[in-house]
Each structure stands twice: as C-alpha cells, then as structure tokens.
Amino acid sequence: MELRQLRYFVRVVEYGSMGRAAADLGVVTSALSQQISRLESELSTRLLQRTANGVRPTDAGLAFWRQAQLALRHVDDAAHAARHARLSGHVSVGMAPSTTGVLGLAFMRAMRERYPDVRLRMVESLSGHLATMLSARQIDLAILFQSGAARRFSATPLLDERLFAISSAQFEPMPGGKKVKLAQIAPLPLILPSGPHGLRSLLTTAFARVKCEPNIVAEIDGLAMLMDAVGGGLGVTIQPGAALARRDPSSFRALAISDAHMVRPNQLVSLSDDELSPAGLAARVVLADVARTLVARGEWAGATLAADTRPVPSQPLHDS
C-alpha cells in the first residue's frame, strides 16, 4: 500500500467522481482507476461503488476513508515537522586555497540555504596542515589530497583534478597547443610549492618518472603570491585548474599536462560518524553534493568525479 493510493482514494471520495478527482490530482482517469483497483485488490474488498452520478464509498470504503484521512494527516504533520525543524550547532571545514576558489563560496551559500542556524567555520590552509588539524580535532572535516600512514578517519573519494602548466598569457617560451608533455615543461623557469607540499611531492615523483630535472627558479607556498609571480611573467607553475578560479582567465595560459598520473585526487575526509555532530554530518553531505554539482556542470576546470564515491571508513591519511 502506497501513500499515493491513500491520497487518490480520499480525493475520489471527496469528489464522488473519478473524472473530477483525476483532474484535481493532475493524472489521467485510467491511471487513477488502476491505482484504486490495486488498492482494493490488496485489501481484498470493494471500496467504491459506481452510481449513475459517479462513485460512492461502500461501508468498507467509508471505514477505510476515515482511517486513511487520519493516516495522511499524520504523514503531513511529520513532513511539516521535518521541513521546519532547525538543525543548529557548529561545524569546522577545511579546504586548500585552490579548492576554496571554486568550492568555498558555493558551499557556504548551500549551507546558509539548507541549514541557516548552523554556524560555519571555514579554514583555508595547505592540505597537510588541514590533516594535522583534523588529527587534533580542531576541524571536523576537510578536502585532502593524499593518503598515507597517519590517523584513521572516514574518507570518501570525491573527484580527480587534471594538472595544468600555467603561465601568463604573454609568456613566450610556453609551448603552443592545448596540451603539453611534462618533459616540455621541465626546462622552463618553474615556480612551485616547496618540498613539504603535497602537490610538490606528486610533481617530484612525476619528473623522476619521465627522467627530467625540473628548472625550479622559485618556491612559493602561498597560492595567491605564487599566481601573482606567474601572472607577472616570472615563470610557469603546475597547478589544478581551480588555481585560476579567482583570476582573469584571459591573463593566463593553461595547458593540460597529458602525461599519465598528472592528476590530483581529492578526498572528503572527516572525523568518524560517531564523533561528528549532526551539524557535521549535514555539512559533509552538503559539501559532497555541491562539489559533485560543480563538476557535473563543468564549473570545476579539469575535474572529474571519482569512480567510487562511497564512504571508506578508517582510511589512513598523510600530511600533504
């Protein structure tokens, strides 16, 4: 028995006509009649009797109608309570600077719309610092980039970001085309994050794989300053497309690096479900929804959804 069938039956009794009830419900008469027949079959009793002027309930139908009205009122009351219950509390969420550029504002807006009474604390920092804060229970959840041997949390593969070689639009040594090999980038003056940074670790491994020594001319850990240097024509950097989210794209060139493994995985990592507050659990769902929506709409440059987006409890994490 479905709630839809109860609503259909109650409306038919109220109107005394299959046709008028169908018009009010926005369904065709045959579909409405079919649902009533299924309901009668399930109850093994006749609920409606046809008359010259329409239909009227049988004695069994009248008794069922009274109880159906009561059941529907309870369902409507429950739905109203759920819609108007105000989730409150506070939650702390960490993102790397490149991530906040594309996801931060959209996530904050979604939280304000869905849970206006939840106090949101946003922390922008390097992925490794965020992992340390998560370990210390200073934040509730974060988007992190690498896994390794550290504390155990709940982690969900969220998305993968293609890496790009990025320069100013006027940087002449930059190769032409839309894609580039890592070996073509290695001789150029590179401006990269420093050693402890997760992205730098990924790039070090990638350069070693193609047997190239990168020409690193500067190391800058702050994304804003790094992109200022690149925009000023001082060199080329390697970053995900999200690094340009706060920049004028016409002032830069971004070439997708076609080598295998030039992808940065993003995981949504949180304290365990037992430790997360209701506000934290809600924020985790909203954050995943917003991120996946941005990717699906093509608003997250170079990002694709992870193949497996199921939560992975007790996933070890590494500072990156």
Summary of the structure (lengths in Angstrom):
residues: 320
radius of gyration: 28.7
end to end distance: 53.1
largest distance: 91.7
contacts: 1026
relative contact order: 0.16
helix: 44%
strand: 25%
